[in-house]
Every structure is written in structure tokens, then in C-alpha cells.
């Protein structure tokens, strides 16, 4: 069954009723289709649908923060921020029905790494209902005073620390709904660039690009930055017309990196000029060249596609109907070894050449999100079964090689905590504190 509470009071009553009657609740804030399996629950349960909670309660340009409800999607938030001359860092071409709150609370990486100072960014403050039914506010929003009283004295609900020295949103962030249900969050926003000059770098080997990214990210040169292989780039650029995938792919270099240089309100041309010059010099030292386009792909087109919602369907699924995405955290220098492991494991797949790779520096390139994409036909039972076994084997090999599954789904959800029993024991205790009756998403992470 599906429950659609109309407000915070009803939602809190629902959680309290769940505790009284042993109901199971699985919260969701994005509109369908859902692709990762995060809503799968073996127990009989109520789906708590918050996708209609669309209010953007506050946009504060002075403090560069906004307060949004769980159902606000990326297109809706971008539209609301634009009159204020602001935007928000986004994942790579998120689907248009994706909840902003769901994405940032799941720590999905954005394509704007130098705006992320901490792994929890851009989340600031939150209001949530724990599995006990208690309403709680984190960070500066925790008090003293109401939100209105805080704003009257200049508060903006932007600092995530608090109340006191606690930081409870870190406990719940990434929990995929098994510890609490959010009623609103504040998100750090950024100024819209006044001028952008994106460039592409192409290379035959991934090892060639990585040193440049390290050297450019260390002094925070440029803005948006990510690495794609030719398959992932072709998938992203041709998802409206997947029949063009092969033609686009063959004219691209094996690996390409986007470096977007931008200027803002103050001296935008001067900022762009000196940063372009610095990145050009770095590229030259590594035998690379900044280009406005590579083959059929222009840097501006790739930037526009990467920083815009892709539509209701995930762009990864357009090529063959569905896509197995295996993603984890590592450091950028270790990515080539993981890629070789994945290529070796994929040799027996129907189309190993369609393997797509996406590398996203995070937290100013202190770490790296690595995603491996394997398109497949979901209507072919033999192929589905083959990819299910392949996922199990590859995740196991990646774990043994040192991949860190910070956001585990599918096979990685079952294996990540099994490989670290101490962390699982701690998480079990946390679950008993905040959801003692196991009303929220029972069975998630094996809890």
C-alpha cells in the first residue's frame, strides 16, 4: 500500500502508528521510475510517498542557501534559483523526476568538485522524524528558537554542526531511509557563472589524464570537472537517439576530461583568462591539449548535457533498456587498476566494448567516485541472469581490491557490511537507538 501524508504532523502520526501496530514504512521522495532497487523491502510495508511535497520554503542569496521539501526535483529547484542568480551542484545529468533531497542525502557526487569541502556537502541543516516518531532538527536549525526567530537575528540554517557538538545528519545521511524520514533540508547553493569557457582533453590512456586533474584541482583551478571514457560519453550524448551511439563513440578518443573554467560577478573575464592559461600550461607539461571539441563532441555541448536534467528516464538506460551501474569510492590514482579489473571480468559479456566508465573527483579531488556501466536488455531473461551473476563476481573482486562501497546497492549492499563486521555491529546499535522497533525499511543493509 502507499501512504501520502499531507504534512509533517500526519507523517509523524504515521510513524507513531507504525510503532504501535508493527507496520513497516519505506520512504520515497523521487517520482518513478526508480532504478537502483532502493525501495525493495522483503517485509509487507507501506510506501511513504513524499514526492508531492514540493515547497521551496526559502531562498537566501546572501547566505547562498535554500530550504526545500523532499519532493522538490532538480528542474524545479533550478527554476526557483535562477531569478536569484544562483544554481546548485548536480549529479551528472540527473533524471528530471529525481528528488534533490534524495540525491544529496544519498551523497550522490556532483560534477562541481571544488565546491565540495566535506563529504556531506551540499547538505546543511535538516528536519527529520526518527524511527521512534521523534521530530528532530539538526545543525543550526536545532536552536535555540524557532526558524523564524533564528532568521530574525540573522540565522540562515546553514551550519550543519549542532545542536551542541552533535551532527546527526551524518548518522542518517546515506542510510537510504532506514533510520529517519526527512521533512525538509537546507542545501548550499552557488552563484550562476557569468561566463563559462569549457574545454576538453582527450587521451589514449587514463593514466595520461589523471596527473593533470590532480595538478589542476589542487589550487582549485576550473569549476566542473569529470572524466568519461568514449562509451560513457557516447551514452550521455546520444540518450535521446541511442541509434547514434556507435557512430558517436567511434569518433571519440578512448578517454576525455571536461574542464570548465568560469567567471562570476567580479572580473569574470580576468578570472577565466588566468585560469585557462594556468590549465593550458599544466596540460602542456603532461603532453595534453585543451580543445573546444573532440571529434563530433563540443565541450559546450557536453557541459550543457552534464549539467541539465536528462528527462524522466535515466540516460544510462537508453542504449539497451537498462544499465547495471557499479559505483564506489577510491582515489583517482587507483582508478586505472580498478578499470583493468573490470575489463578483465567483462570479457565474457555479450558486448564488452560497451563498458562505460565515469570518474568524478569529489571533495576537491581528495577522493574519487568511480562508476562502471554495463548496458543490457532487461527483457532477455538469460541476459538478466548472466548480469546478476556478473555483478556478484565483480563486486566481490572490487571489494578484495580495495573499493569502498559508500553507497551500497544490489550485490554491494549485501557484501559491503559483511566485509566489515565491526562497522556492521556499530550500525546495528545505531539502528536500535533511532529505530528500536524496526519500522523504517526493515532488512535494509541486512538490519
C-alpha positions, 0 to 999 in steps of 0.5 A: 500500500502507499501512504501520502501524508499531507504534512509533517504532523500526519507523517509523524502520526504515521510513524507513531502508528507504525510503532504501535501496530508493527507496520513497516514504512519505506520512504520515497521522495523521487517520482518513478521510475526508480532504478537502483532497487532502493525501495525493495523491502522483503517485509509487507510495508507501506510506501511513504510517498513524499514526492508531492511535497514540493515547497521551496520554503526559502531562498537566501542569496546572501547566505547562498542557501535554500530550504526545500521539501523532499519532493522538490526535483532538480528542474524545479529547484533550478527554476526557483534559483535562477531569478536569484542568480544562483544554481546548485551542484548536480549529479551528472545529468540527473533524471528530471523526476529525481528528488534533490533531497534524495540525491544529496542525502544519498551523497550522490557526487556532483560534477562541481568538485571544488565546491565540495569541502566535506563529504556531506556537502551540499547538505546543511541543516535538516528536519527529520522524524526518527524511527521512534516518531521523534521530530528532530532538527539538526545543525543550526536549525536545532536552536535555540528558537524557532526558524523564524526567530533564528532568521530574525537575528540573522540565522540562515540554517546553514551550519550543519554542526549542532545542536551542541557538538552533535551532527546527526545528519551524518548518522542518517545521511546515506542510510537510504531511509532506514533510520529517519524520514526527512521533512525538509533540508537546507542545501548550499547553493552557488552563484550562476557563472557569468561566463563559462569557457569549457574545454576538453582533453582527450587521451589514449590512456587514463593514466595520461589524464589523471596527473593533470586533474590532480595538478589542476584541482589542487589550487582549485583551478576550473569549476566542473570537472569529470572524466568519461571514457568514449562509451560513457560519453557516447551514452550521455550524448546520444540518450535521446537517439541511442541509434547514434551511439556507435557512430558517436563513440567511434569518433571519440578518443578512448578517454576525455576530461571536461574542464570548465573554467568560469567567471562570476560577478567580479572580473569574470573575464580576468578570472577565466583568462588566468585560469585557462592559461594556468590549465593550458600550461599544466596540460602542456607539461603532461603532453595534453591539449585543451580543445573546444571539441573532440571529434563530433563532441563540443565541450559546450555541448557536453557541459550543457548535457552534464549539467541539465536534467536528462528527462524522466528516464535515466540516460544510462538506460537508453542504449539497451533498456537498462544499465547495471551501474557499479559505483564506489569510492577510491582515489583517482590514482587507483582508478586505472587498476580498478578499470583493468579489473573490470575489463578483465571480468567483462570479457565474457559479456555479450558486448564488452566494448560497451563498458562505460566508465565515469570518474568524478573527483569529489571533495576537491579531488581528495577522493574519487567516485568511480562508476562502471556501466554495463548496458543490457536488455532487461527483457532477455531473461538469460541476459538478466541472469548472466548480469546478476551473476556478473555483478556478484563476481565483480563486486566481490573482486572490487571489494578484495581490491580495495573499493569502498562501497559508500553507497551500497546497492544490489550485490554491494549492499549485501557484501559491503557490511559483511566485509566489515563486521565491526562497522556492521555491529556499530550500525546495528546499535545505531539502528536500535537507538533511532529505530528500536522497533524496526519500522523504517525499511526493515532488512535494509543493509541486512538490519 
